[in-house]
Amino acid sequence: MKSYIEAHERNDLDRLTSLLRDDLRFAMLPDPGTVTTTAKDAINGWLSGGLFQHGHDDWRGITTTVNRMPAAVLYLRTPDDPEYRLFAIAVLHIVDGKIAELTGFDAADKPWLDLPPTL
């Protein structure tokens, strides 16, 4: 869990890729459906969506649990904002030390789990 957050905070895409299984099951709610993808394709999809690009590359994170599953709470600071704002929650199912399933929730501008809206 800590490695996942640190990879985001450092924009270390190689490390993030190494944490994901090559048969990763991924869902980003509220979008319907779950896809099975390789780690590299997952990262490339996030990059093509703008993550880890300028303006979406200054991360902080904290850990929590959701339904007794480990979860990373990700906060993003944009260039024009002095604060890190709640962005997404990633619920992780870890198998043999790698992330086998990642269910993401868009948390921007939403009250979630009594989490602080800013860091």
N, C-alpha and C positions, 0 to 999 in steps of 0.2 A: 504494500500500500504506500509506504513512505517513498519507495523508488518511483512509483507512478507519479506522485505529486512532484518529486524532485525533478523528474524528466520534463514535466510541464514547466516548472519554474525556470529551468535552464534552457528550455527550447531544445532539448537534446533528443532529436528524433530517432537517432540510432539506438539510444537507450530505451526510448519508448517502444520502438519496434521490437527490441529484444525481450520486452516484458510480455508481449502478446503471442499467443499460440498461432500457428499457421492455419488452424481451423477455427479461428475466432468466430464466435456467434455474437453479432452486434445488432442492437436495436437503439434507436433514438426516438424516444417518445416525445410528443404524441404521434409522430409519423408511424403509420401501420407497418407491421411486418418485421421480421428478423432476417438478417442475411448472414451467411457463413462466408468469410473472406479470409484472405491471407493477412498477416500482419502488415506487410508492405502495402497492400492494396487499401487497407484500413487507413493507414497514415496518409497515403496519397489522396484518398477521398477527403480526409480532414483538411489537407493542404488545399485541395481544389475548392473547398468550401470557405477558404480564407483563414482558417486557424493556423497559428504560428507564423502568419504573415504580419507585416507592419500594421500596428493598430490592434492586432489580436495575438500579441506575443509577450505580454507582461503579466505573468500568472502568479498567483499565490494559492495555496490549498490547505485544507484541513481534513482530518479524517472523521468519519462518523460511521454509523451502521444504519441500514435500511432493511427492515424485515430480517434482522439478525445476520445480514450480509455486510461485508466491508464495503465502504463507499468513500469515494474521494469527492470533496466539495471544492469546486474550482471557482476562483474569483479572478476577474480580468480587470486590468486597469488600462483604459484607452489613453492616448496621448494628451487629450484635453481634460482629463479627470484626475484629481489628486488622490482619489480613493480606489481601492479594488472593490468591484461590485460583484455580487453573487451572479454567476454565469451558468453553471451546469453542475449536476450531480451525476457521478458515474458509479453505479453499483457493480461490483466486480465479483465474479465467481472464479476463484483461483484454484487451479488443478496442477499439482506437481510444480509449484512455484511460478507458474505462468498464468496469465489472464486468459481463461477459456471462454468466458462470457462477459460482455460489457453491455449494461443497459444504461443508457444516458437519458437524463431528464433535463430539458431546458428549464433553468431556474431563474433566468433574468426577470427581474421585476415581479417575482412571485414569493410569497412567504412560504418557506419550506422548513419543516422540522424544527422550528424555533431557531433556525440558523441566523447569524447576524447578516444583515443585508450588505454590509460593507466591512472591509478589514482595514 
